[in-house]
Amino acid sequence: MIVFVELNCKVSHLALAWLASKPGTSTVILGASKPEQIVDNLKALEVIPKLTPEMLERIEAILDNKPAPMVCHGLLHRSTQ
């Protein structure tokens, strides 16, 4: 089933929630030209608790673009993605 349908949200809410759930993310900038868009974008906050580790794995599998761990000076560093 389509992830945003399962979560009962808009694709935009899922995208914003996914970004906000990433480790190391301190801010998600909401672009809006109307006040109603800000209110709608904030509904992403309701989606974040629904993003279980299993759901995030499914999303990562769909995207298939997770960065590889970085090696720096012989040490393995985990990406914040």
Secondary structure, DSSP 8 states (H G I E B T S, - for coil): --HHHHTTS-HHHHHHHHHHHSTT--------SSHHHHHHHGGGGGTGGG--HHHHHHHHHHH------EEETTEEE----
